[in-house]
Amino acid sequence: MNEISQPAWLPALRNQDNRALSQCFDEYRSRLRQIVSFRLNPRLSTRMDTDDVLQEAYLAAAQRLEHCDTTSAQSVFIWLRLIVQQTIVDLHRKHVKAAGRDVQREVRADRTDPGTSGCIASHLIAQVSSPSMSMKRDEMNTRLMQALNQMEATDREVLALRHFEELTNNEVAETLQISVKAASIRYIRALKKLKTAMDSLTEFKMDW
């Protein structure tokens, strides 16, 4: 969004206006939905509706509105993204605890790290739809996780934010509190490392 012409809701949001929050949330809804789609554990996504997650996030944002960074529209989006991410973590813990042993066994059996590495690996493996490849998913997951975990944590997060959450380079920089130049360098470096690591996995056609 062009920060030269600020959105109509921003001045009102600075006064903690709930209607402005609603307008802001609606404007960013599709982008926040993308974040939920990426960050939500695949096993739990069959039980948690994306709209339900966003509704919980909106309620959480309304309760914490006084803490919203209204420096710019971008800062507001970064704040909402954090609220969404925290909501996913809270709902995950709540659902696993309430569902009892069955879902806990499912999550353990999935072998998917709930962190960034697990999210990236899960989404890359989801690209492989061939039935003949289904038996290789565990092996691919292991190799992907090894490659991802060899990266610096910040590089890995930049990759997730840029490619999977589809944040701009400026948004990534503000989210991670690094310079725009550093965000760009880290993204290119992480992408090269992942492509190199995946060269041996012919199941993937990574045209990034």
N, C-alpha and C positions, 0 to 999 in steps of 0.2 A: 504493500500500500504506500502511496506517495505521502510522505510526512509533511510536505509543503502545504497541502490542503488537508487539514485534519478532519476526521470523521465527525459527523454532527453530534454523535453521542459522547465524545470525549470530554467536553467541558462539563456536562452534567455528571458524568462518571466521577470527575474530580470532586464533586460534591456528594459522592456516595449515593447517587440516584439509582434505585433498583430498576426503573424502567430503562435507563441507559445501559445498565448491565445486561438486561434482556436483549436489547437491540445489538449490543456488542457481541453477545454470545451467539445470537442468530447469524450475525455476519461471519463469524469464525467457525460455525458449526461443522461445515464440511471438512475443514482442516483439523478440527479437534476429533472428528470421526476417524480421520486417517490415523491419528495418534493412537486412538483406542484399538483400531484394527491391528496396528503393529504391536502394541505393548501387551495386549490381553493374551494370557496363556491359551494356546489352542484348545486344550482340554476343557477349559472353563468357558470358552467362547460359545460353546454349544448350550451353556446354561445361563449365560449372562447376555442379555440383549444390549447392543451398542447404545441404543437410545436410553436404556435404563442407566447405563454408566454415565452418559452425558447429563441425564437429569440429576443424578447424585452429585456430579461435579458442579452443576449449576447451583444447587442448594448449598454446597460447600463454599462456592465463590461468594454467594450472597451473604453468608455468615462471616466471611473474612474480608468483606469489601473494603473495610478501613485500611487493610494492609496492601491493597492493590497499587501497583506502581503505574501511575498515570502520566509518567513523563512523556510518553508518546504512545501512539496506537500500537507500535511494535512491542513496547514494554508491557502493555496490557495483554497482548497475545501471549507473550512469554510467561506472564504470570498465570494466565488461564491454562496454558499447557502444563505448568507445574501442578496446578490444582487437579487437572485431569490425571496426571501421572500418579499423584498421591491417592486419588480416589480409586484408581485401579488396584494399587497395592492394598488399600484398606478393604476393598470388596473381595479381593482374592483371599485374604486372611480370614475374613468373616465367612465367606462361602465354604472354604475348605473345612473350617471348624464346625460349621453347622451341618455340612453334608456327611460328616463322619468318616468312617474307615474306607468306604467304597471309593469316594472321590480322592481321598488321600493316597490310596493305592494307585489310582489312575495317574495322578500327578507324578508320583514316584516312578511309575513304569514308563512314563513318557520320556524321562531322562532329559527333559528340556530345562536348562538353566533359566530361571525366571528373569535374569538380568538381560543386558543388552546383547551379549553373545548368543544366548538362547533364542532371543527374538529374531535376530538376523538369520541364524541357522534355520529356524523353523520356517521363515518366509522363503528362504532360498530353496529349501527342500520341497516346499509346497509347489514349486514350479515343475517338479518332476511328477508327471501324472501317469506315465507309462506303467501298466501292471507289471511288466517284466522288471521294473526297477524297484518295486515295493519292498522286496527282500533286502535291498541294499540301503534302505533308509537309515538304519542304525549306524552302518559303517560311514555313510556320508555325513551324518550328524556328528559323529566322533571326529572326523577329519576337518569338518567345518569349524567345530568348536576349538580344536587344536590351533587352527590357523588364526581364528579370531582372538583367542586368548594369548597369542604371542604378540599381538599388537599392544601398543601403549593404550591404557584405558581411555585417555582423551581422544586418541585417533579413532578408536572403536566407536566412541560416542558420536564423534563428528560424522562418521560414516552412517550411523543409524539416523541421525537427525537430518542429514542432507538427502540421503537416498531413499530412506523408508518413511520418515515422517514428512519429508519434502519441505523442510525449512529452507529459507534463503541463507546465503552465506552470512549476511549481516545478523540474521536471527540466531544462527548457530553461535556466532561470536558473542552476542549478548547473553545467550543462554549459558554458555560455558565460561563467560567472563574472560575471554581471550581476544586478541586483536583480530580484525577482519582478515589481515594477511596470514596470520597464524592458522586461522580456521581453514582458509583455502589451501595452504600448504599441507596441513594435516589430512584434509579430505583426499587430496591427490595421492598422498603417500599411502593412506589406508586402502584406497581403491587399488593401487598398484600391487600392494601386498596380497590383497584378497584374490585378485585376478591371477597372480603368480601361483598362489596356493591351490587355486581351483583348476589350473591347467590340466592336471591329471584326472580330473573328474569330467569325463566327456559328456556326462548327463546334463551338464549345465552349459547353456549358451549365453554367456554374460556379455551382452552388448550394451555396456554402460557408457 
